């Protein structure tokens, strides 16, 4: 199991972080998620596909920053 840091633009409040967390937890292979609004990033543990995680974030209206 590895940890991946995903930079996310567009989050502005607790509802945003909760939405991102829920979307990422729904991705197969994700074990845990910690979203940090101040750092504009999510720390994801597990063996999920990076593409699937990016798609899950973008599908709910946020932008993944490389």
C-alpha positions in Angstrom: 0.0 0.0 0.0 1.4 3.4 -0.9 0.4 7.0 -0.2 -0.3 9.4 -3.0 -0.5 13.2 -2.7 -3.0 14.8 -5.1 -3.0 18.6 -5.5 -6.6 19.9 -5.9 -7.8 23.3 -7.0 -11.3 24.7 -6.4 -11.9 23.6 -2.8 -13.1 26.4 -0.6 -14.9 24.9 2.4 -15.6 21.9 4.5 -18.3 20.8 2.2 -15.8 20.7 -0.7 -13.3 18.6 1.3 -16.1 16.2 2.4 -17.1 15.8 -1.3 -13.6 15.1 -2.4 -13.1 12.6 0.5 -16.3 10.8 -0.4 -15.5 10.6 -4.1 -12.0 9.3 -3.4 -13.2 6.7 -0.9 -15.6 5.4 -3.6 -12.7 4.5 -5.9 -11.8 0.8 -5.8 -8.4 0.3 -4.0 -8.5 3.4 -1.8 -7.9 2.5 1.8 -7.9 5.9 3.5 -8.2 9.6 2.5 -7.1 12.8 4.3 -8.1 16.0 2.6 -6.3 19.2 3.7 -8.1 22.4 2.6 -5.3 24.7 3.6 -2.7 22.8 1.5 -5.2 22.1 -1.3 -4.4 18.4 -1.4 -5.5 15.0 -0.6 -3.3 12.2 0.9 -4.6 8.9 -0.4 -3.5 5.4 0.8 -4.1 2.3 -1.0 -3.5 0.8 -4.4 -6.0 2.6 -6.5 -5.3 3.8 -10.1 -4.1 7.4 -10.2 -6.3 8.0 -13.3 -9.4 6.7 -11.4 -8.6 9.0 -8.5 -8.1 12.0 -10.7 -11.3 11.2 -12.6 -13.3 10.9 -9.4 -12.1 14.4 -8.3 -12.8 16.0 -11.7 -16.2 14.3 -12.0 -17.4 16.3 -9.0 -16.1 19.6 -10.3 -12.6 20.1 -8.9 -9.3 20.4 -10.8 -6.4 18.1 -10.3 -3.1 20.0 -10.5 0.0 18.1 -11.5 
